[in-house]
């Protein structure tokens, strides 16, 4: 908030400064320098003496009266050649001097004025200039007054800017918090703003968008859940009918076809089960957390998959300091099981599973020596129903749900899972989990 306020205030003050300089330059261009006007007023006594006393004298008395002025005034008045005076001023001031005007030099606290234009005072008087120095000129109070006026204007702008930017920033922070919570899966959250707030239109559109997204996601989840449940009944009927058909037919020639049909039904059953599991994870169901020995659970998970890993050499390395973790044991082991099954499909012969504590977290890595996953596909493999082109077959393809379920299970525990190229050319999945979900 402070950064936003300071930037906005600096921009406003810069604009005021530029405007002040532009105003000063315009006034100087059209009406003359305001500081010179002040200096003329402050030096008006000396100018009045010259014009009303000295200049009124005749040719024989002019220098006499000038000398008397020199005696009674603190200013130093000298006569200098016209050419010397012209060298000390700009062309504009030279023109003023040639007209007989008083030309101020505020910085030097002095002014110039020609003795006369026609040489009437004495011989050569038209070629000489009166230079009055050490005049009682002090423009510092004027500059201080202008500075004070500038500061007052700045402060008067500062207060409403601070109030407005503070309110605006709080509104933006509230919107950012709502966006973060909505992105984290809390679909019911909405921005609470007043109609008087500057961000009210934006908040309303954000709420409308959130409502539409929530409705679409709810419809998708309901459809997935309903279809999955509805498929259970016809699958059960098919299993029952197939068993009746086998008992009634007792024809050895039909046995291979029946076995193929049973495989199809088993595949449908597995698909429905995975769809239901995915739907539960999408609905942000609460974790059934408990404290358990992670190393023991990993060993049990590996043992339960011996029939899947029978054709591969599995190398495990579980750190002795793994200890206990607080998590949903069933869900976490389901994620590890899915990764092991995936590795078994594509490994050429070896699979590596490691687990250890690193900086207060649990790091689990699983690697195979298969063909690996292209860099462009490594993020998409966690999408539901997404499969690499080479895996679109019945033997290894699966349904494209195993990695999606694994990722959602890991993220439900507050962890993350990434995939990268392994040191043996295959895929390397790395899971990072907090000690307590």
N, C-alpha and C positions, 0 to 999 in steps of 0.2 A: 504494500500500500504506500509506504514511504517513497519507494522508488517511482511509482506512478505519479504521486503528488509532486515530487521534486522535478520530474521531467516536465510535467505540465506547467508547473509554476515557472521553471526556467524558460520554457517556450513563451509564456505570457510576458515575462520580464524582458526577454530579448525583443519581443515585438514592441513593447513600450519604449525600450531604448532606441530601437530603430526609428520609431515614430517621433521620438524627441529630437533625434539628430536631423530627421527629415524636416520637422517643423522649424528648427533653428536655421537650417540651410535655406529653407524657403523664405523665412522672414529676412534673413541677411541678404538674399538675392533681390528681393523686391523692396524692402524698407530700410536696409542697412543693418549693421551689427548691433544687436541690443546692448551688448557690453560697452560699445562705443557711445551709445546714447547715455548710459549710466555715467561713463567717464566724463562726457561733456557736461552733464549736470554737476558733477563733483568739481570740475575745473571751471565752472561758470564765473566764479569770482575773478580769477585771473583774466579770463577772456573779456569780462565786462570792463575791467580796468583798461585793457588795451583798446577796446572799441569805444568806450565812453570818455576816457580820459586822455590816453595817449593819442589816439587817432584824431581827436578834436583839435589838437594843437596845430599851429601853423608850421610851415617848413622850418623856421628857425628854432622853434621850441620843441619839436618832436623828439629829438634825441635827449633833450633835457628832461622831459617828462618820463621818457623810458628809463633814464637813470634813476629818477626818483622812485619809480615803481620797483626797480631792482633793490632799492634800499629798504623798502617797507614790506616786501613779500619774501617768503621763504623759498619761493621758486627761483631757479636759475634761468635767466632769460638771456639768450645769446643771439647774435646775428651770424648766420652762416650763408655761404653761397647757395643760390638756387639749385645749381647742378648737384652739389653735395647732398642737399635735401632730397632731390629726386632719386638719387641712388639708393636711398634707405627705405623706399616704399614701392608698393605695387603700381601698376599702370592706372588702375582705377583711382587710387589715392593721388597719383600724380595729376590726373585730370581735375580732381577736386582742388588740389593745391593751386593749379594754374588758374582756376576760376576765382581764387581768393578765399576759398572756404577754409575753415579750421580742420586740420587733419589730425586725428587722435592716434597715438601709439600707446595702447592700454598697457602692454607688457612693460614698456620703458617709463610709464607714468609721465608722458610728455605729449606736447602737441606742436604742430608746425602751422605757420601762417605767413603768407607773403607780406612784406612791408607795405607795398602797394603794387598796382598793376601798370602804372604809367610813369614812375620815377618822379613823383611830385614831392616826396618827403625830403630827399637830398639826391645828389648826383649818384646814379646807379642803384637807387633804392628798389627799382623794379627787378633787380637781379639778386636781391638778398631776401632771406627768409628768417622770421622770428622763430626760435626754438626755445620753448619753455619746458624746463625739466624739473624733476623733484616735486611734481604737483601732488596735491592731497587726493590722489586717486586710489581707491581701495575697492576692488570689485569682489573681494573674497566674501564679504557678507551677502552679496547678491548670489554668488555661487552656492553658499551655504543654504540660503533660502530656497534656491531651486533644488538642491539636494534633499532638503527636508521635505519639500513638496513631493519630490519623486518617491521618497521613503514612505510618506503617508499614503500616496496612491498605491504603492506596492503592498503595504499592509492592508489597506482596504480591499485589495484584490485577493490577498492571501487568505483572508478569513472565509469568504464564500467559496473560493477554490478548494480550500481544505475541507469544508463541509461537504461540498458536492463530490469531490474525489473520494472522500471517506465513505460516503453512502454508496457511490458507484462501485467502489472496490469491494465493499462488503457484499453487494449484490452479485458481483462477478465471482467472489469466493464461494458464495452459496451455490451458484450455478455449477461451479467447478466440482464442489463436493457432491452435488446431485449427479453430475455426469460420471464421477468416479464410482459412486455407489451403484448407479444403474449399470455401468460397465462391469461391475463386480458381480452382477446377477440379482441385485435387489430391485426387481422390476416394478415394485409398488411405489418407490420413492418418487416424489414430485417436487418441483420448485415452488416455494411459498413466497410470493411477492405481492406487494400492494400495487394498485393501479397508479399510484403516484410515483412509483419507482421508475427510474430511467430505463431499466432493463426489463420492464414488465412485458413489452411485446415479444422480446426474445425468450423470456421465461415461458410465456404462453405457448409459443410455437414449439419450444422444447418439450413442454408437457404433452402437447398434442402428438408430437412424434413418439414420445415414450409410450403413450397410450396405444398408438397403432402398433408399435413394435411388440408391446406386451400382448395385445390381442392376437397378433400373428403367431407369436411363439406359443401362446397358450393353445391356439387352434392346431398348430403343428404337433405339440406334445399330446394333446387329446386324441388327434387322429392316429398318431403312432401307437399310443397306448391302447386305443380302442381296437385298431386293426390287429395288433399283436394278440390281444385277448380273444378277439373273434376267431382268429386262426386256430386257436387251441382246440375248439370244438370239432371242426371238420378234420383236423389232423387225428384227433382221438378216434373219430368215426372211421377214418381210413385205416388206422392201425387195427381196430376191431374187425372191420370187414375183411382186411387182408388175412388176418388169422383164421377167420371163418372160411375164407376161400381156400387156404392151404389145407385145412382139415377136410373140407368137402371134396376138393379136387384130387389130392394125393397123386398128382401126376409129376413124375420126376422131370419131365421136359419143361414144366412151368416153374420149377424151383429157381432157376437163374433169374427169370423175370421177376419173381416174387422177391428175391433177395435185392434186386435193383430197386424195386418199389420200396422196400423197407429202408434202403439207404437214402432214397429221396425223402421219405417221411422223417427219418432221423435228421437229415439235413434241415428240413423245414422246422423241426422241433428245436434244433440248435439255433437257427435264425431267430425264431420267436423268443427264445430265452435271452439271447443277446440283445434283441430289441427291447425287451422288458427291462433288462439291466441298464441299458443305455438310457431308457426313459426315466428310471429311478434316479440316476445320476443327474439328469437334466433338471429334475424337479427339486434339486438341492435338499435331498433327504438328509436328516441328521445322521452323523456318523455314530456307530455303536463302538465307542472307544473303550479300550481297556489296556492295561499294562501287560506286555508279554515279552518273552525272550525272542529277539529278532533273529539271532543266529539259529536257534532251534526251529523257528517257523520256516526259515529259508530251507533248512535241511528237509523238513517235512514236505515242503512244496516240491522240492526236487524229487523226493522219493515218490510222490504221488504221480509224477509224470514220467516214470521210468519206461512205460510202454510207448511214450512219444519219443523219448530220447534214446531208445535202444540202439538205433543205428549210428549214434554220434558219441564222441568222447566229450564228456562234460568236465571241465576243470573248474573247481570252486576254490575261492580264497576268501574266507570270512574272518575278519579280524577278531582276535580274542577279546578285544575291548568293546564289542558291539553292545552288549548289555541289553537292558530292557528299553522299550519305547512305548509311548502312549499313542495308540492309533486304533483304527478299525482293522483288526487282524484279517478278517475274511476278505474285505475289500482290497487291502494292500496285497495280500497273497494272490488275489485274482489278477491284479495288475502284473505281478511278477510272472504268474502262470501264463498269461497272454503273451508276454514278451518271450518266454521260453518256447512256447508253441510256435511263435512266429520265427524264432531263430532256427528251430528244428526243421522248418519247411525249406529254408534256403541255405543252411550250412552245408558245406561239402563234407565235413567230417568232425569238426571240433567246435565247441562252444565254451566260452569263458564267462563265469559269473563271479564278480567280486563285490564285497561289501565292507565298508569301514567308516569310522567316525572321522570327520574332518571339520574343525572349527565349530564344534557344537551341532553339526548336522550329520545326517547319515547319507553317505554317497554309495549308491549301488550302480554298478556298470555291468552290462551284458553285451558280449561281442561274439560274432561268428565269423567264419572264414568263407562266407558265401560271396555272391557277386556284389553285394553292397547296394546302397541307395544313392542315385545321382543327387548332387547338391541341390538341383532345382526342384526335386521331389521331397526333400527331407522334412519340410514343414507340412506338406499336404498329406503325407502318409497317416497323420493323426486325424484327418477328416473322416467322418462316418461314410461308409460305402466307397471310399476311394481306394483303388488298387492300382499298383503299377502294371503297365501293359504286359510284362512278361509273366504276371501272376494271374491272368484272367483265364484260369482253367479250373476244373473241378478238383484236381488233386492238391494244388497248393494255394489256390486263390482265396478260399474262405469267402467271407462276406464283406470284408473291409471294415469290420467293427471292433476287432480285437485291440488294435492300437488306440482307437478312439476311446474305448472303455478304459484302457490302461491310463491314458492321459487324464481323463476326467477323474479317475480314482486318485491319481497322484495329486492333482490340483485340489481335490476336495480335502486333502490333508495339508494344504498350504505349501506343497512342494512343486517341483517342476521336472519335466523330462525333456531331454533333447536327444537328437540323433546326429552322429557325425561319422566320418570314415574311420574304420578301425585300422590298427597297425598291420593286420593280415589281409586288408582289402575288403573285408566285409562291413556290415553295419555295426555301429557301436552305440548302444542306448545308455544314457547316463541319467540316473534319477538322483535328485537332491531332496532330502526330506528333513523337516525339523524334528527334533527329538519328541516334541509333543504336538499333536495335531490341533 
